[in-house]
Amino acid sequence: LPPLCSLCCSAGTEELIYCSICCDCYHQCCVGMEFDRSGVENWVCSSCTSCGVCGKGRDTEMIHQCCECLAYYHMGCLGIHLPLPLTEEGANNWPCPRCVLCKGCSTQRPEKFPEECSVKLFCKRCVLLRKKGNFCPVCDKVYEDNNWNCRMIECDKCSSWLHDSCESLSDEDYQLLGELPRSIPYTCSVCQRMSADSSRTVKWRIAVEENRNKRIQSVS
């Protein structure tokens, strides 16, 4: 006999996944989750789940699974270390405190901060850099004042520095922008979206295209 799903008691046509603890099998649609191959290998069924802090199951309190390491936690057991607000819509995309990384540098463990950092989490170093204004408004990554290896461009409207990659600038675009006169201001994508006439092509982009065409004509 073929193996049967422990929930719907049928074989069905969908590939079965197995609990890594009790080895019972389930359809992914029956458990209401989707996995890649790495996730299937570490998956634990609801009967075997236990909180990574207190060791108890889901009988005492709602338990949630980390989308990265697949460990389970009671929200009450995490206390103030809860990394992100958990909603029903984001329940399948929730990282536990061990897996969440700072949004500014992607390397250090973040900490909760009030006001300007209440939505996204940053480590202490990145909070200090953000207060100085040393961050790209597109990707939220921070930068040091002496980081000359990072290619960035300053917006003449909001005075923010943005990565050329965040602005979708090619190597040639970046070089041509550096050759434009100061009379042609650079306006970043953030300011363009906030502009009343956001659909209008900005002057610097027109000037870049004109200089590009001049280069092509000079070598043809």
C-alpha positions in Angstrom: 0.0 0.0 0.0 1.2 3.5 -0.7 1.9 5.8 2.2 -1.2 7.9 3.3 -1.3 11.5 4.5 -1.9 11.5 8.3 -4.4 14.3 7.9 -6.6 13.5 4.9 -5.8 9.7 5.0 -5.3 9.5 1.2 -2.3 9.1 -1.1 -3.3 11.8 -3.5 -1.1 12.9 -6.4 1.0 15.4 -4.5 4.4 14.4 -3.1 4.3 13.6 0.6 6.6 15.3 3.2 7.8 13.5 6.3 8.2 14.8 9.9 11.8 14.6 10.8 10.9 13.4 14.3 8.0 11.0 14.1 8.3 10.2 10.4 4.5 10.6 9.8 3.8 11.8 6.2 1.6 14.7 5.1 0.6 16.6 1.9 2.0 20.1 1.8 -1.5 21.4 1.0 -2.9 19.6 4.1 -0.5 21.3 6.5 -1.0 24.6 4.7 2.7 25.3 4.0 5.1 25.2 1.0 8.7 24.0 1.2 11.8 23.8 -0.9 14.0 20.7 -0.6 16.1 22.1 2.3 12.9 22.9 4.2 11.4 19.5 3.8 14.5 17.8 5.3 14.1 19.7 8.6 10.3 19.9 8.8 8.5 18.9 12.0 4.8 18.2 12.2 2.4 20.0 14.6 2.3 17.0 17.0 6.1 17.1 17.5 6.7 20.9 17.6 8.1 22.4 20.8 9.2 25.9 21.7 12.9 26.5 21.4 12.8 28.5 24.7 10.5 26.6 27.1 10.4 23.2 25.4 6.6 23.0 25.6 4.3 22.4 22.7 1.4 24.4 21.1 -1.1 23.4 23.8 -0.2 26.3 26.2 0.1 29.1 23.6 0.1 29.7 19.8 3.5 28.6 18.5 5.2 30.0 15.3 7.9 28.7 13.1 11.0 30.6 11.9 11.2 30.9 8.1 15.0 30.5 8.2 15.9 27.8 10.7 12.4 26.3 11.0 12.6 26.3 14.8 9.4 27.0 16.8 8.8 29.6 19.4 6.0 30.9 21.6 5.7 34.6 21.1 5.4 35.1 24.9 8.7 33.2 25.4 10.6 35.6 23.2 9.4 38.7 25.2 11.2 41.9 24.2 13.5 39.9 21.8 10.6 39.5 19.3 12.4 40.7 16.1 9.4 41.8 14.1 5.7 42.4 14.5 3.9 39.1 13.6 0.7 39.3 11.6 -1.4 36.6 10.1 -0.3 37.7 6.6 3.4 37.5 7.6 3.2 34.4 9.7 5.0 32.3 7.0 7.8 34.9 6.6 8.8 35.4 10.2 12.5 35.2 11.2 13.4 34.3 14.8 15.8 36.4 16.9 18.7 34.0 16.0 18.2 34.4 12.3 17.1 38.0 11.8 20.0 40.4 10.8 20.4 44.1 11.0 18.7 45.9 8.1 21.6 48.3 7.8 24.6 46.0 7.6 23.2 42.5 7.3 25.9 41.2 9.6 25.1 42.0 13.2 22.2 41.1 15.5 19.6 44.0 15.6 18.1 45.6 18.6 14.8 47.4 19.2 14.9 51.2 19.1 12.1 53.7 19.4 10.7 56.2 17.0 12.6 56.2 13.7 13.7 52.6 14.1 10.5 51.1 15.3 9.5 49.5 12.0 12.9 48.2 10.8 15.6 46.8 13.1 19.2 48.0 13.3 22.2 47.3 15.4 23.7 50.1 17.6 26.4 51.0 15.0 23.9 51.4 12.2 21.6 53.5 14.4 24.4 56.0 15.0 25.2 56.1 11.2 21.5 56.6 10.4 21.3 59.5 12.8 24.2 61.1 10.9 22.3 60.5 7.6 24.8 57.9 6.4 22.4 55.5 4.7 20.9 54.8 1.3 17.1 55.6 1.4 16.4 52.9 -1.2 18.1 49.8 0.4 18.5 51.2 4.0 22.2 50.0 4.0 24.5 52.3 5.9 28.0 53.6 4.9 31.0 55.1 6.6 32.3 58.5 5.7 35.6 57.1 4.6 34.2 54.2 2.5 35.6 55.3 -0.9 35.1 51.8 -2.4 31.3 52.2 -2.4 30.0 53.9 -5.6 27.3 56.4 -4.6 25.7 59.5 -6.0 24.3 62.5 -4.1 20.8 63.7 -4.8 20.8 67.5 -5.3 17.2 67.7 -4.0 17.2 65.7 -0.7 21.0 65.6 -0.2 20.9 61.8 0.3 23.6 59.5 -1.0 22.4 56.5 -2.9 24.2 53.4 -4.4 24.5 53.5 -8.1 23.0 50.0 -8.2 20.0 51.1 -6.2 19.4 53.8 -8.8 19.8 51.2 -11.6 22.7 53.1 -13.1 25.1 51.3 -15.4 28.8 51.9 -15.3 28.5 54.2 -18.3 25.6 56.1 -16.7 27.6 56.6 -13.5 30.6 58.0 -15.5 28.4 60.2 -17.7 26.7 61.6 -14.6 30.0 62.6 -13.2 30.7 64.6 -16.4 27.5 66.7 -16.2 27.8 70.3 -15.2 26.4 71.4 -11.8 23.7 73.3 -13.6 22.0 70.0 -14.3 21.0 68.6 -10.8 20.7 65.0 -10.1 17.3 63.9 -8.6 17.1 60.5 -7.0 14.4 57.9 -7.6 12.8 58.6 -4.2 12.4 62.3 -4.9 11.1 61.5 -8.4 8.3 59.3 -7.0 7.3 62.0 -4.5 7.2 64.6 -7.2 3.9 65.9 -8.5 5.0 65.2 -12.1 6.8 61.9 -11.5 6.1 60.6 -15.0 8.2 63.4 -16.6 11.7 62.5 -17.7 14.2 64.4 -15.5 16.8 66.7 -17.0 19.8 64.7 -15.9 18.6 61.6 -17.7 18.0 63.6 -20.9 21.5 65.0 -20.6 23.0 61.6 -20.0 21.3 60.2 -23.2 22.5 63.2 -25.2 26.1 62.7 -24.1 25.9 58.9 -24.8 24.7 59.6 -28.3 27.6 62.1 -28.8 30.0 59.4 -27.7 28.5 56.9 -30.2 28.7 59.4 -33.0 32.3 60.3 -32.2 33.5 56.7 -32.7 31.3 55.9 -35.7 
